[in-house]
Amino acid sequence: MNARYAAIDCGTNSTRLLIHDGERALARLMRITRLGQGVDATGLLADEAIGRTIAVLREYREVIDSFDVSKVRMTATSAARDASNRSVFFDAAKDAIGVAPELLSGQQEGTLSFRGATADLSPADGPFLVVDIGGGSTEFSFGSAACDYARSVDIGCVRLTEKFIAHDPSRPEELLACLTYVETYVDDIVHDWPDIATARRFVGLAGTVTTTAAIEQGLPLYDRERIHHFVLTRAAVEDVFRTLATESLEDRVYNPGLERERADVIVGGCCILVSIMRTFGFDECLVSEADILDGLIISQKN
């Protein structure tokens, strides 16, 4: 039997697990735990957020044990980077899983995301701009055969929602504030690394992007095969954004493809996706279900 590996990503909005045997995925699980609840305002991980995440990690430990996994790598990202009490969560997470979480820098996070997302793409189709839109941060990484540049910025679907969107449905001035805020960060990235503007293909990762793809296709149930490498046009992204942004939360949850737990932050996430496509002039986004988790698996195999 091939060695089996597990990767866990403790993100700001979701906690995810991938179990792999080196050749194929054996299990993929995702739970919305909102670890980063209020972190932007308080600088602390809330007790209830830690509790939700640890409960899911205990569930994941049972799954890991059932697959007889030999290696586990668990990482924590934006919410943990921002929280002064991260050690409380780390101690509880180690107790639940058996290994301590690794606190990734933004650059490490972006590099791993690039590695996972481009593993099954041809370098000849590059250079790629890989963007991982998270709950608290967004990672931009660039390259062809390897990642030449990676940077993390403090924009994410949860962070933007908590910072700018106070009304339901969101008001035009709130959306404009989100879009302008994102554009400022993107402009800084292009200024620091002009080559990033030469990217031939835009690859989008994480829940905001995959959810937009699911909504565009009207998927009543999650279907990884129909989402992975689906091509989102800019017109489709703009249309989904316009629909979601003008609906109340009560109405928004009925869009096929939108998880109820993500409905309150999806508009903030769409602001990031829309702004990136507008600023860079991309007509298409290649949606990838391969991401940091896949990068973590590859890192354990080598």
C-alpha positions as CSV (number, residue, x, y, z in Angstrom):
1,M,0.0,0.0,0.0
2,N,1.3,3.5,-0.9
3,A,2.1,5.9,1.9
4,R,-0.8,8.1,2.9
5,Y,-0.6,11.8,3.6
6,A,-2.9,14.3,5.2
7,A,-2.9,18.1,4.8
8,I,-5.1,20.4,6.9
9,D,-5.5,24.1,6.2
10,C,-6.9,26.2,9.1
11,G,-8.0,29.3,7.3
12,T,-9.9,32.4,8.3
13,N,-13.2,31.2,6.9
14,S,-12.9,27.4,6.5
15,T,-11.0,24.4,7.8
16,R,-10.2,21.8,5.2
17,L,-8.7,18.4,5.0
18,L,-7.1,16.4,2.1
19,I,-6.0,12.8,2.4
20,H,-3.8,11.5,-0.5
21,D,-1.9,8.3,-1.3
22,G,0.6,10.1,-3.5
23,E,-1.3,9.3,-6.7
24,R,-4.9,10.2,-6.0
25,A,-7.1,12.0,-3.4
26,L,-8.8,9.6,-1.0
27,A,-10.8,12.2,0.9
28,R,-11.5,16.0,0.7
29,L,-13.5,17.7,3.5
30,M,-14.4,21.3,4.1
31,R,-16.2,23.0,7.0
32,I,-17.0,26.7,7.4
33,T,-15.6,27.4,10.9
34,R,-14.9,31.2,10.6
35,L,-11.8,31.1,12.8
36,G,-11.1,34.7,11.8
37,Q,-14.3,36.0,13.3
38,G,-13.6,39.6,14.5
39,V,-9.8,39.2,14.3
40,D,-9.5,42.3,12.1
41,A,-11.1,44.5,14.8
42,T,-9.8,42.8,18.0
43,G,-6.5,41.2,17.1
44,L,-7.7,38.1,18.9
45,L,-9.2,34.7,18.0
46,A,-12.6,34.5,19.6
47,D,-13.3,31.7,22.0
48,E,-16.3,30.5,20.1
49,A,-14.3,30.5,16.8
50,I,-11.6,28.4,18.4
51,G,-14.2,26.1,19.7
52,R,-15.8,25.6,16.3
53,T,-12.5,24.9,14.6
54,I,-11.3,22.5,17.2
55,A,-14.5,20.5,17.0
56,V,-13.9,20.1,13.3
57,L,-10.3,19.1,13.8
58,R,-11.4,16.4,16.2
59,E,-13.7,15.2,13.4
60,Y,-10.8,15.2,11.0
61,R,-8.6,13.3,13.4
62,E,-11.1,10.4,13.2
63,V,-11.0,10.5,9.4
64,I,-7.2,10.6,9.4
65,D,-7.0,7.6,11.8
66,S,-9.5,5.6,9.6
67,F,-7.2,6.0,6.6
68,D,-4.1,4.9,8.5
69,V,-2.2,8.1,7.5
70,S,1.6,8.1,8.0
71,K,2.3,11.8,7.6
72,V,0.3,14.9,8.5
73,R,1.0,18.5,7.8
74,M,-1.3,21.2,9.3
75,T,-1.0,24.9,8.6
76,A,-2.6,28.1,9.9
77,T,-2.7,31.3,7.8
78,S,-4.1,34.8,8.0
79,A,-6.3,34.7,11.1
80,A,-3.6,33.1,13.1
81,R,-0.9,35.5,11.8
82,D,-3.1,38.4,13.0
83,A,-4.0,37.0,16.4
84,S,-1.9,37.6,19.5
85,N,-3.5,34.7,21.3
86,R,-2.8,32.1,18.5
87,S,-0.9,29.9,21.0
88,V,-4.3,29.1,22.6
89,F,-5.6,27.7,19.3
90,F,-2.3,26.0,18.4
91,D,-2.1,24.1,21.7
92,A,-5.7,22.9,21.3
93,A,-5.1,22.0,17.6
94,K,-2.1,20.0,18.5
95,D,-4.1,18.1,21.1
96,A,-6.8,17.4,18.6
97,I,-4.6,16.3,15.6
98,G,-1.4,15.2,17.2
99,V,0.9,17.6,15.3
100,A,1.3,21.3,15.9
101,P,0.0,23.7,13.2
102,E,2.7,25.6,11.2
103,L,2.2,29.3,11.0
104,L,2.8,30.1,7.4
105,S,4.0,33.5,6.2
106,G,2.1,35.0,3.4
107,Q,4.9,34.2,0.9
108,Q,5.0,30.6,2.0
109,E,1.2,30.4,1.6
110,G,1.3,31.8,-1.9
111,T,4.1,29.6,-3.0
112,L,2.3,26.4,-1.7
113,S,-0.9,27.5,-3.4
114,F,1.0,28.1,-6.7
115,R,2.6,24.7,-6.4
116,G,-0.7,22.9,-5.9
117,A,-2.7,24.9,-8.5
118,T,-0.1,24.5,-11.3
119,A,0.9,20.9,-10.8
120,D,-1.4,19.6,-13.5
121,L,-1.0,22.6,-15.9
122,S,1.6,22.9,-18.7
123,P,4.3,25.5,-18.0
124,A,4.0,26.4,-21.7
125,D,0.6,27.9,-20.9
126,G,2.2,30.3,-18.5
127,P,3.2,32.5,-17.0
128,F,0.3,32.1,-14.5
129,L,-1.1,34.5,-12.0
130,V,-2.5,32.3,-9.3
131,V,-4.8,34.1,-6.8
132,D,-6.0,32.5,-3.6
133,I,-8.9,34.5,-2.2
134,G,-9.2,33.6,1.4
135,G,-11.2,34.9,4.3
136,G,-8.6,37.2,5.8
137,S,-5.9,37.5,3.1
138,T,-5.4,37.0,-0.6
139,E,-2.3,35.5,-2.0
140,F,-0.9,36.5,-5.4
141,S,1.7,34.2,-7.0
142,F,3.3,34.3,-10.4
143,G,5.5,32.1,-12.6
144,S,5.5,29.3,-15.1
145,A,7.4,26.1,-14.2
146,A,8.0,27.5,-10.7
147,C,6.8,30.4,-8.5
148,D,8.9,33.5,-9.2
149,Y,6.9,35.9,-7.0
150,A,4.5,35.4,-4.1
151,R,2.8,38.0,-1.9
152,S,0.0,38.0,0.6
153,V,-2.2,41.1,1.2
154,D,-4.8,41.7,3.9
155,I,-7.9,41.5,1.8
156,G,-10.3,38.6,2.1
157,C,-14.0,37.9,2.0
158,V,-14.5,38.0,5.8
159,R,-12.1,40.9,6.4
160,L,-13.8,43.1,3.7
161,T,-17.3,42.2,4.8
162,E,-16.5,43.1,8.4
163,K,-14.7,46.3,7.4
164,F,-17.0,47.8,4.8
165,I,-20.4,46.0,4.4
166,A,-22.8,47.0,7.2
167,H,-26.2,46.9,5.3
168,D,-28.3,44.1,3.8
169,P,-28.3,44.3,0.9
170,S,-25.0,46.1,0.6
171,R,-25.2,49.8,-0.5
172,P,-23.4,51.0,-3.6
173,E,-21.0,53.1,-1.6
174,E,-20.0,50.1,0.5
175,L,-19.3,48.1,-2.7
176,L,-17.3,51.0,-4.1
177,A,-15.3,51.2,-1.0
178,C,-14.5,47.4,-1.2
179,L,-13.5,47.6,-4.9
180,T,-11.4,50.7,-4.4
181,Y,-9.6,49.1,-1.4
182,V,-8.8,46.0,-3.4
183,E,-7.6,48.0,-6.4
184,T,-5.1,49.9,-4.2
185,Y,-3.5,46.6,-3.1
186,V,-3.4,45.3,-6.6
187,D,-1.8,48.5,-7.9
188,D,0.9,48.1,-5.3
189,I,1.6,44.6,-6.3
190,V,2.0,45.6,-10.0
191,H,4.2,48.5,-9.0
192,D,6.5,46.1,-7.0
193,W,6.6,43.3,-9.6
194,P,5.7,44.7,-13.0
195,D,6.3,41.3,-14.7
196,I,3.1,40.1,-13.0
197,A,1.1,42.1,-15.6
198,T,2.5,39.7,-18.3
199,A,0.6,36.7,-17.0
200,R,-1.1,34.8,-19.8
201,R,-3.5,32.9,-17.6
202,F,-5.4,33.8,-14.4
203,V,-6.0,30.9,-12.1
204,G,-8.4,31.4,-9.3
205,L,-8.5,29.4,-6.0
206,A,-10.7,29.0,-3.0
207,G,-14.3,29.4,-1.9
208,T,-15.2,32.7,-3.5
209,V,-14.0,31.5,-7.0
210,T,-15.4,28.0,-6.8
211,T,-18.7,29.3,-5.5
212,T,-18.9,31.8,-8.3
213,A,-18.3,28.9,-10.7
214,A,-21.0,26.8,-9.0
215,I,-23.5,29.6,-9.2
216,E,-22.8,30.4,-12.8
217,Q,-23.5,26.7,-13.6
218,G,-26.5,26.5,-11.3
219,L,-25.2,23.5,-9.5
220,P,-27.7,22.4,-6.9
221,L,-25.0,20.1,-5.3
222,Y,-21.2,20.5,-5.1
223,D,-19.6,18.7,-8.1
224,R,-15.8,18.9,-8.1
225,E,-15.5,17.5,-11.6
226,R,-17.6,20.3,-13.0
227,I,-15.9,23.1,-11.0
228,H,-12.2,22.1,-11.4
229,H,-10.8,23.8,-14.5
230,F,-14.1,25.4,-15.4
231,V,-13.5,28.7,-17.2
232,L,-15.3,31.7,-15.7
233,T,-15.7,34.6,-18.2
234,R,-15.4,38.1,-16.9
235,A,-19.0,38.7,-18.1
236,A,-20.1,35.8,-16.0
237,V,-18.2,37.0,-12.9
238,E,-19.7,40.5,-13.3
239,D,-23.2,39.0,-13.7
240,V,-22.9,36.8,-10.5
241,F,-21.5,39.8,-8.6
242,R,-24.3,42.0,-9.7
243,T,-26.9,39.4,-8.7
244,L,-25.5,38.6,-5.3
245,A,-24.7,42.2,-4.4
246,T,-28.3,43.4,-5.0
247,E,-30.0,40.6,-3.1
248,S,-30.7,40.5,0.6
249,L,-29.1,37.7,2.6
250,E,-32.5,36.1,2.9
251,D,-32.9,35.9,-0.9
252,R,-29.2,35.3,-1.7
253,V,-29.1,31.9,0.1
254,Y,-31.4,30.4,-2.6
255,N,-28.9,30.7,-5.4
256,P,-28.0,27.2,-6.5
257,G,-24.3,26.6,-5.7
258,L,-24.1,29.0,-2.8
259,E,-23.5,27.4,0.6
260,R,-25.6,29.0,3.3
261,E,-22.6,29.4,5.6
262,R,-20.8,31.4,2.9
263,A,-23.7,33.6,1.8
264,D,-22.9,36.5,4.3
265,V,-19.4,37.0,3.0
266,I,-19.6,36.1,-0.7
267,V,-20.2,39.7,-1.8
268,G,-17.0,40.8,-0.2
269,G,-15.2,37.9,-1.9
270,C,-16.7,38.8,-5.3
271,C,-15.4,42.4,-4.9
272,I,-11.9,40.9,-4.8
273,L,-12.4,38.7,-7.9
274,V,-14.1,41.4,-9.9
275,S,-11.5,44.0,-9.1
276,I,-8.6,41.7,-10.1
277,M,-10.2,40.9,-13.4
278,R,-10.9,44.5,-14.1
279,T,-7.5,45.8,-13.1
280,F,-5.5,43.2,-15.0
281,G,-7.9,43.1,-17.9
282,F,-8.4,39.3,-17.7
283,D,-11.3,38.0,-19.8
284,E,-11.2,34.6,-18.2
285,C,-10.4,32.9,-14.9
286,L,-9.4,29.2,-14.8
287,V,-11.0,27.8,-11.7
288,S,-8.9,25.4,-9.8
289,E,-9.9,23.0,-7.0
290,A,-6.2,22.2,-6.6
291,D,-4.6,24.6,-4.1
292,I,-2.6,24.9,-0.9
293,L,-3.7,21.5,0.3
294,D,-2.3,19.9,-2.8
295,G,0.9,21.9,-2.4
296,L,1.1,20.6,1.2
297,I,0.7,17.0,-0.1
298,I,3.4,17.5,-2.7
299,S,5.8,18.9,-0.1
300,Q,5.4,15.7,2.0
301,K,6.1,13.4,-0.9
302,N,9.4,15.0,-1.8
